């Protein structure tokens, strides 16, 4: 049973699925005001905008699984208002000569944050092609729509901090904003086969288990959030900052979109959640990642983070016996099973943890060697 609050906008409706909801009607006034301003821009003619949308009406309706219960005139008007609303926000946010303090949305930090997150919800999407078409028709300047989008979202979500160049490169292939985010998170293409063995378990060792085996943890510098590497005993993970309620909402929407609307072999979001849930299975696991700088969590405590991952993992499913981190999980498990790695980690933990401890061990070793030499010399003297 899906919790509708996790997929339902709280501030603004975009598209037909939550159109005319009573609790979102306050934003309709702002949409009309933005349309008036948009029509004052050079080369913007209302009839041209309406004609363009009307010509693409059937294609737009076909982008939604549900039958849209709106007549043609109401549907076209709704698309126009929502597209212009998004375009005006992108333009006003990104243009340096715009005075944000005079705008009741852009000048309100709380409202603009809420709108940004509403734009990611699966049931609050508009096809990007209609935004591109109206933007090109209006031709507000030389700046590209992908550039405006990257400027607006670059500080949206600290745990992801997605690369602007990556966002712009995926803009033309994305279906909508949520799909654009998903594409930016994907790991680089791999030539390895991710098909699982019949008895393979996707569960990775926990962070504490890896630590006891001597694994080191560090932040991975990568453009792709889902790109995780293990090499020479070091697990490199993406930087995760300010994980909280928005994180859960965002990943649940990504999960839902991936499960029901992506190709059958696409499962990167769910694979990432399954893998991360194996690593962080207890607050102590999260604490160790905080200590190593991988997690910078001011919003929740470590127990809240591990609880969030367990909740996300309940909805995660592998597809067609494939798992994107199959080789990584095998390498981590094999490393943990090695007796030598555990003995070495124990030695380092107990005898080489601090510089003074290291000096003491070396001094003891030297003393032992000198004692042995003295004993040998004594024996030789007797002979």
VEXNUDO-408502 format. One line per field, with one value per residue (C-alpha): residue number from 1; residue in three letters; chain; x, y, z. Coordinates in pm, 1 decimal. Layout:
num: [NUM/...]
residuo: [ALA/...]
cadena: [A/...]
px: [X/...]
py: [Y/...]
pz: [Z/...]
//
This chain:
num: [1/2/3/4/5/6/7/8/9/10/11/12/13/14/15/16/17/18/19/20/21/22/23/24/25/26/27/28/29/30/31/32/33/34/35/36/37/38/39/40/41/42/43/44/45/46/47/48/49/50/51/52/53/54/55/56/57/58/59/60/61/62/63/64/65/66/67/68/69/70/71/72/73/74/75/76/77/78/79/80/81/82/83/84/85/86/87/88/89/90/91/92/93/94/95/96/97/98/99/100/101/102/103/104/105/106/107/108/109/110/111/112/113/114/115/116/117/118/119/120/121/122/123/124/125/126/127/128/129/130/131/132/133/134/135/136/137/138/139/140/141/142/143/144/145/146/147/148/149/150/151/152/153/154/155/156/157/158/159/160/161/162/163/164/165/166/167/168/169/170/171/172/173/174/175/176/177/178/179/180/181/182/183/184/185/186/187/188/189/190/191/192/193/194/195/196/197/198/199/200/201/202/203/204/205/206/207/208/209/210/211/212/213/214/215/216/217/218/219/220/221/222/223/224/225/226/227/228/229/230/231/232/233/234/235/236/237/238/239/240/241/242/243/244/245/246/247/248/249/250/251/252/253/254/255/256/257/258/259/260/261/262/263/264/265/266/267/268/269/270/271/272/273/274/275/276/277/278/279/280/281/282/283/284/285/286/287/288/289/290/291/292/293/294/295/296/297/298/299/300/301/302/303/304/305/306/307/308/309/310/311/312/313/314/315/316/317/318/319/320/321/322/323/324/325/326/327/328/329/330/331/332/333/334/335/336/337/338/339/340/341/342/343/344/345/346/347/348/349/350/351/352/353/354/355/356/357/358/359/360/361/362/363/364/365/366/367/368/369/370/371/372/373/374/375/376/377/378/379/380/381/382/383]
residuo: [UNK/UNK/UNK/UNK/UNK/UNK/UNK/UNK/UNK/UNK/UNK/UNK/UNK/UNK/UNK/UNK/UNK/UNK/UNK/UNK/UNK/UNK/UNK/UNK/UNK/UNK/UNK/UNK/UNK/UNK/UNK/UNK/UNK/UNK/UNK/UNK/UNK/UNK/UNK/UNK/UNK/UNK/UNK/UNK/UNK/UNK/UNK/UNK/UNK/UNK/UNK/UNK/UNK/UNK/UNK/UNK/UNK/UNK/UNK/UNK/UNK/UNK/UNK/UNK/UNK/UNK/UNK/UNK/UNK/UNK/UNK/UNK/UNK/UNK/UNK/UNK/UNK/UNK/UNK/UNK/UNK/UNK/UNK/UNK/UNK/UNK/UNK/UNK/UNK/UNK/UNK/UNK/UNK/UNK/UNK/UNK/UNK/UNK/UNK/UNK/UNK/UNK/UNK/UNK/UNK/UNK/UNK/UNK/UNK/UNK/UNK/UNK/UNK/UNK/UNK/UNK/UNK/UNK/UNK/UNK/UNK/UNK/UNK/UNK/UNK/UNK/UNK/UNK/UNK/UNK/UNK/UNK/UNK/UNK/UNK/UNK/UNK/UNK/UNK/UNK/UNK/UNK/UNK/UNK/UNK/UNK/UNK/UNK/UNK/UNK/UNK/UNK/UNK/UNK/UNK/UNK/UNK/UNK/UNK/UNK/UNK/UNK/UNK/UNK/UNK/UNK/UNK/UNK/UNK/UNK/UNK/UNK/UNK/UNK/UNK/UNK/UNK/UNK/UNK/UNK/UNK/UNK/UNK/UNK/UNK/UNK/UNK/UNK/UNK/UNK/UNK/UNK/UNK/UNK/UNK/UNK/UNK/UNK/UNK/UNK/UNK/UNK/UNK/UNK/UNK/UNK/UNK/UNK/UNK/UNK/UNK/UNK/UNK/UNK/UNK/UNK/UNK/UNK/UNK/UNK/UNK/UNK/UNK/UNK/UNK/UNK/UNK/UNK/UNK/UNK/UNK/UNK/UNK/UNK/UNK/UNK/UNK/UNK/UNK/UNK/UNK/UNK/UNK/UNK/UNK/UNK/UNK/UNK/UNK/UNK/UNK/UNK/UNK/UNK/UNK/UNK/UNK/UNK/UNK/UNK/UNK/UNK/UNK/UNK/UNK/UNK/UNK/UNK/UNK/UNK/UNK/UNK/UNK/UNK/UNK/UNK/UNK/UNK/UNK/UNK/UNK/UNK/UNK/UNK/UNK/UNK/UNK/UNK/UNK/UNK/UNK/UNK/UNK/UNK/UNK/UNK/UNK/UNK/UNK/UNK/UNK/UNK/UNK/UNK/UNK/UNK/UNK/UNK/UNK/UNK/UNK/UNK/UNK/UNK/UNK/UNK/UNK/UNK/UNK/UNK/UNK/UNK/UNK/UNK/UNK/UNK/UNK/UNK/UNK/UNK/UNK/UNK/UNK/UNK/UNK/UNK/UNK/UNK/UNK/UNK/UNK/UNK/UNK/UNK/UNK/UNK/UNK/UNK/UNK/UNK/UNK/UNK/UNK/UNK/UNK/UNK/UNK/UNK/UNK/UNK/UNK/UNK/UNK/UNK/UNK/UNK/UNK/UNK/UNK/UNK/UNK/UNK/UNK/UNK/UNK/UNK/UNK/UNK/UNK/UNK/UNK/UNK/UNK]
cadena: [A/A/A/A/A/A/A/A/A/A/A/A/A/A/A/A/A/A/A/A/A/A/A/A/A/A/A/A/A/A/A/A/A/A/A/A/A/A/A/A/A/A/A/A/A/A/A/A/A/A/A/A/A/A/A/A/A/A/A/A/A/A/A/A/A/A/A/A/A/A/A/A/A/A/A/A/A/A/A/A/A/A/A/A/A/A/A/A/A/A/A/A/A/A/A/A/A/A/A/A/A/A/A/A/A/A/A/A/A/A/A/A/A/A/A/A/A/A/A/A/A/A/A/A/A/A/A/A/A/A/A/A/A/A/A/A/A/A/A/A/A/A/A/A/A/A/A/A/A/A/A/A/A/A/A/A/A/A/A/A/A/A/A/A/A/A/A/A/A/A/A/A/A/A/A/A/A/A/A/A/A/A/A/A/A/A/A/A/A/A/A/A/A/A/A/A/A/A/A/A/A/A/A/A/A/A/A/A/A/A/A/A/A/A/A/A/A/A/A/A/A/A/A/A/A/A/A/A/A/A/A/A/A/A/A/A/A/A/A/A/A/A/A/A/A/A/A/A/A/A/A/A/A/A/A/A/A/A/A/A/A/A/A/A/A/A/A/A/A/A/A/A/A/A/A/A/A/A/A/A/A/A/A/A/A/A/A/A/A/A/A/A/A/A/A/A/A/A/A/A/A/A/A/A/A/A/A/A/A/A/A/A/A/A/A/A/A/A/A/A/A/A/A/A/A/A/A/A/A/A/A/A/A/A/A/A/A/A/A/A/A/A/A/A/A/A/A/A/A/A/A/A/A/A/A/A/A/A/A/A/A/A/A/A/A/A/A/A/A/A/A/A/A/A/A/A/A/A/A/A/A/A/A]
px: [0.0/157.6/158.9/10.7/174.2/512.4/410.6/167.6/274.1/215.5/253.0/195.2/34.2/222.5/44.1/-301.3/-282.3/-329.0/-490.5/-765.2/-685.5/-834.2/-523.9/-309.1/-539.7/-352.1/-71.9/-308.8/-306.0/73.2/47.7/-184.7/45.7/346.5/157.5/88.4/459.3/558.4/331.8/511.8/841.7/956.0/831.5/576.2/227.8/-52.1/-217.4/113.8/157.1/-198.4/-166.7/158.1/5.8/-313.9/-112.5/65.7/-236.9/-267.2/105.3/86.5/-213.6/-32.9/250.6/23.3/-91.5/-422.9/-702.4/-706.2/-1059.8/-1025.0/-1180.3/-949.9/-978.2/-919.0/-631.2/-453.0/-503.7/-367.3/-55.6/2.4/-20.7/201.0/467.8/485.8/498.1/803.0/973.5/923.1/1067.8/1373.2/1424.4/1373.7/1601.2/1887.4/1893.9/2128.0/1931.4/1611.2/1530.9/1423.0/1303.4/1010.6/878.7/648.8/782.1/1148.4/1185.7/1041.2/1311.9/1068.2/826.7/1092.6/1234.4/888.4/825.7/1161.7/1078.4/723.6/871.1/1047.0/735.0/639.3/274.6/375.5/559.2/532.8/704.6/1023.8/956.7/668.4/886.9/1156.1/908.6/744.7/1079.1/1217.9/902.4/921.9/1297.4/1365.3/1737.1/2053.2/2063.5/1953.2/1673.9/1914.7/2144.0/1852.9/1750.5/2100.1/2125.0/1791.7/1860.7/2234.6/2181.9/1856.4/1968.7/2295.5/2321.4/2332.3/2499.0/2471.9/2714.6/2586.7/2757.9/2611.5/2262.0/2290.6/2422.5/2120.9/1861.5/1767.7/1702.6/1513.4/1135.9/1075.6/1253.7/1242.7/1389.6/1656.9/1758.6/1768.0/1992.3/2233.9/2268.0/2347.2/2696.7/2907.5/2829.9/3002.2/3111.9/3079.1/2778.5/2570.2/2373.2/2367.4/2449.5/2145.2/2252.1/2388.4/2281.6/2292.9/2364.8/2698.0/2890.5/2808.1/3039.6/3145.0/3221.1/3428.7/3606.5/3697.1/3844.6/4062.7/3866.0/3920.2/3645.9/3680.9/3471.3/3474.6/3521.0/3281.6/3019.9/2791.5/2631.3/2573.4/2936.6/3092.9/3438.7/3645.3/4018.6/4319.4/4115.3/3948.9/3574.9/3501.5/3149.0/2971.6/2950.5/2610.5/2497.2/2188.2/1991.0/1635.3/1266.7/1319.0/1575.4/1321.4/1052.7/1289.7/1423.6/1074.8/964.1/1274.4/1202.0/843.6/936.7/1211.1/991.6/691.4/814.4/1171.4/1313.3/1286.8/1665.1/1692.3/1716.7/1996.2/1801.0/1674.7/2016.4/2179.6/1928.8/1971.7/2350.0/2349.6/2103.1/2343.6/2628.0/2432.7/2233.7/2287.7/2350.2/2712.0/2763.1/2641.1/2854.3/3168.8/3089.6/3031.7/3372.5/3531.8/3362.4/3141.3/2822.1/2773.4/2438.1/2302.1/1935.7/1900.4/2089.3/2249.9/1952.9/1717.9/1942.6/1955.9/1577.1/1527.6/1737.0/1545.3/1215.8/1340.6/1470.9/1122.5/1012.2/1333.2/1328.1/1589.2/1491.2/1532.8/1799.2/2031.7/2212.7/2431.4/2674.4/2719.0/3098.3/3141.5/2947.1/3150.1/3477.9/3370.7/3253.6/3573.4/3782.9/3595.3/3638.4/4016.8/4179.2/4491.0/4292.9/4128.5/4461.0/4628.6/4338.2/4352.9/4728.7/4692.4/4406.6/4581.8/4946.7/4973.8/4670.8/4875.6/5231.6/5332.6/5197.0/5392.4/5712.3/5657.3/5618.8/5931.4/6127.6/6012.5/6114.8/6459.5/6500.7/6405.3/6658.7/6934.7/6853.5/6876.0/7211.7/7342.9/7236.6/7408.4/7726.7/7720.0/7688.7/7973.6/8190.9/8135.1/8231.7]
py: [0.0/328.9/628.3/902.8/1179.0/1066.9/1136.7/1428.6/1793.9/2031.4/2373.0/2368.4/2133.2/2078.3/1881.6/1723.7/1466.6/1713.6/1992.1/2179.9/2024.4/2257.2/2282.0/2385.5/2653.0/2940.9/2899.1/2948.0/3323.8/3325.0/3123.8/3384.2/3665.9/3487.2/3438.6/3812.1/3886.2/3617.5/3767.5/4099.5/3946.7/4020.1/3782.3/3615.1/3591.1/3416.9/3262.0/3111.0/2945.6/2809.7/2679.5/2499.3/2326.2/2240.0/2075.1/1858.2/1784.4/1415.2/1357.5/1529.0/1324.4/1008.3/1083.4/1001.3/650.5/783.1/915.0/1291.3/1403.4/1753.0/1893.2/2016.3/2385.6/2328.2/2090.6/2337.9/2620.3/2407.0/2313.0/2676.9/2805.5/2530.9/2555.0/2933.5/2913.0/2684.7/2890.7/3215.5/3063.6/2936.7/3274.1/3484.3/3266.3/3259.9/3612.1/3844.4/4161.7/4035.8/4174.4/3866.1/4071.8/4201.0/3852.4/3679.4/3336.1/3385.8/3627.0/3375.0/3115.3/2873.2/2879.9/2836.5/2533.5/2375.7/2440.0/2290.9/1967.9/1954.7/1970.2/1635.1/1442.0/1169.6/1277.3/1640.2/1613.9/1780.7/1635.2/1831.4/1852.5/2096.4/2320.0/2317.5/2392.8/2688.0/2820.0/2813.1/2974.6/3256.8/3290.3/3496.5/3523.1/3333.7/3127.7/2764.6/2598.4/2329.7/2601.7/2768.6/2434.0/2354.3/2697.9/2650.2/2300.4/2313.7/2382.9/2193.4/1887.1/1871.0/1491.3/1478.2/1804.1/1696.0/1812.4/2100.2/1973.6/1628.0/1772.4/1971.1/1669.8/1456.8/1729.4/1634.3/1265.9/1314.1/1261.2/1510.5/1666.3/1350.9/1145.5/1413.8/1371.9/992.2/1015.3/1242.6/990.8/685.3/534.3/546.2/271.8/-57.2/-334.1/-597.9/-828.5/-764.3/-1089.1/-1263.6/-1621.3/-1821.0/-1830.7/-1475.0/-1254.5/-877.6/-804.4/-631.9/-654.2/-376.0/-80.9/-216.3/-559.8/-396.1/-182.3/-490.8/-643.2/-335.3/-159.2/217.6/462.6/781.9/1026.8/952.3/1246.5/1160.7/1324.7/1023.0/978.2/603.3/539.8/343.4/183.8/-58.7/-77.1/-183.4/-212.8/129.5/174.9/504.6/639.4/958.3/1246.4/1244.4/1568.3/1679.5/1359.0/1402.9/1378.9/1529.6/1257.9/986.4/1153.3/1204.5/849.6/700.3/894.3/779.1/420.0/437.5/595.1/341.2/43.3/130.8/364.6/266.1/-16.0/-363.3/-387.1/-43.2/-70.8/162.2/346.8/30.2/-137.1/162.1/151.1/-226.8/-189.2/107.6/-62.6/-356.4/-122.3/87.5/-158.9/-0.6/350.8/248.2/199.0/552.5/690.6/543.8/702.1/1034.9/994.4/933.8/1235.7/1036.2/1144.0/1501.3/1477.0/1780.2/1700.2/1354.2/1141.3/812.5/607.6/811.2/754.9/376.8/371.3/568.2/321.1/27.6/192.1/257.4/-98.0/-239.3/-106.6/-199.2/-493.3/-650.5/-690.7/-1010.1/-1152.1/-859.6/-639.1/-343.9/-389.2/-765.8/-752.2/-492.9/-700.7/-1011.3/-822.4/-682.2/-1020.5/-1190.9/-922.4/-970.1/-1348.7/-1327.9/-1429.8/-1230.8/-907.9/-953.0/-1028.6/-731.6/-504.0/-632.0/-573.9/-219.0/-146.2/-276.3/-195.3/78.7/294.6/599.2/719.1/647.4/294.8/242.3/373.1/143.8/-161.8/-70.4/-10.5/-344.3/-517.4/-352.6/-449.6/-807.8/-817.4/-671.9/-921.9/-1203.5/-1073.4/-1043.7/-1399.2/-1526.8/-1339.5/-1481.3/-1834.0/-1773.4/-1639.7/-1951.9/-2169.3]
pz: [0.0/-113.1/121.0/-99.1/106.4/-27.6/-387.3/-348.7/-392.2/-103.0/-267.1/-643.6/-895.0/-1219.3/-1489.7/-1482.9/-1201.1/-913.9/-1113.6/-925.1/-588.8/-329.0/-108.8/-408.7/-551.4/-385.0/-639.0/-936.0/-875.1/-911.0/-1233.3/-1386.5/-1276.6/-1427.3/-1754.7/-1774.6/-1729.8/-1979.7/-2246.0/-2204.2/-2313.9/-2672.2/-2943.6/-2712.7/-2868.7/-2678.4/-2986.0/-3095.8/-2755.8/-2754.5/-3110.9/-3032.7/-2728.8/-2917.4/-3195.0/-2937.7/-2719.4/-2806.5/-2760.5/-2421.6/-2309.5/-2417.0/-2173.6/-1877.9/-1789.8/-1658.8/-1880.0/-1827.1/-1745.1/-1889.9/-2204.1/-2479.1/-2389.5/-2017.5/-2088.9/-2317.9/-2066.9/-1783.5/-1983.1/-2080.1/-1722.5/-1580.2/-1850.9/-1827.5/-1447.5/-1464.7/-1735.8/-1544.6/-1227.2/-1416.5/-1585.1/-1273.4/-1063.5/-1312.4/-1458.6/-1270.8/-1350.8/-1184.0/-837.6/-641.4/-345.6/-553.5/-633.0/-384.3/-485.1/-573.5/-281.1/-33.6/52.2/217.3/-76.0/-342.3/-155.8/-134.8/-505.4/-597.9/-418.5/-556.5/-906.5/-844.5/-741.8/-988.0/-1007.5/-1064.6/-1394.9/-1734.7/-2042.4/-2102.0/-2474.3/-2420.0/-2202.2/-2470.8/-2749.9/-2574.2/-2457.4/-2811.3/-2947.7/-2693.4/-2751.6/-2439.0/-2511.8/-2594.7/-2274.1/-2312.8/-2116.4/-1995.5/-1858.9/-1677.9/-1530.3/-1404.6/-1241.7/-1064.1/-933.1/-862.6/-491.0/-462.5/-282.4/-92.0/-68.8/-449.0/-558.1/-917.0/-1178.9/-1394.8/-1709.8/-1651.2/-1610.2/-1931.4/-2123.1/-2018.6/-2073.0/-2428.7/-2345.5/-2016.9/-2014.9/-1734.5/-1434.7/-1219.5/-1503.2/-1547.2/-1184.0/-1222.1/-1528.3/-1342.1/-1057.8/-1272.1/-1258.7/-1577.0/-1831.4/-1752.0/-1985.4/-1713.8/-1702.0/-1389.5/-1415.1/-1078.4/-998.0/-890.9/-523.6/-507.4/-215.3/-278.0/88.3/142.9/471.1/715.1/763.0/1103.3/955.2/683.9/943.3/1148.5/831.7/783.6/507.2/487.0/388.3/191.0/-9.3/-380.9/-614.7/-895.1/-1113.3/-1066.7/-723.3/-770.1/-870.8/-580.4/-596.4/-387.1/-453.4/-244.5/73.5/41.0/-17.0/-193.8/-140.3/-249.9/-4.5/168.5/333.0/524.5/482.6/610.4/519.4/173.6/103.6/173.1/-38.5/-329.2/-333.0/-298.4/-606.1/-792.2/-686.6/-807.1/-1139.6/-1203.2/-1116.6/-1330.8/-1603.4/-1697.3/-1909.0/-1758.0/-1707.6/-1542.6/-1165.3/-1055.9/-785.8/-619.8/-648.6/-478.4/-191.8/-147.0/-142.6/96.6/330.4/357.3/450.3/701.5/907.1/1247.7/1387.2/1456.1/1080.9/1013.7/1298.8/1145.2/806.8/982.9/1149.0/806.8/648.3/410.1/587.4/702.0/870.3/1054.0/990.9/1148.1/1396.2/1291.4/1410.8/1191.4/890.8/935.4/986.4/662.9/463.2/606.6/509.3/155.8/131.4/201.4/-138.9/-322.8/-564.4/-789.3/-1155.4/-1354.4/-1125.5/-1199.4/-951.0/-1045.4/-756.6/-786.8/-838.0/-564.2/-310.2/-398.8/-355.5/-18.1/110.4/-5.2/163.0/491.3/477.0/445.1/780.2/691.1/645.7/986.0/1160.4/995.8/1093.0/1451.0/1461.7/1331.6/1572.4/1882.9/1819.3/1556.7/1632.9/1741.8/1668.1/2029.7/2007.8/1685.9/1847.7/2146.4/1921.3/1724.6/2046.4/2185.3/1861.8/1872.5/2235.7/2152.0/1868.1/2087.7/2360.9/2105.2/1977.6/2332.0/2405.1/2091.3/2180.2/2532.4/2396.9/2150.7/2435.0/2638.3/2343.6]
//
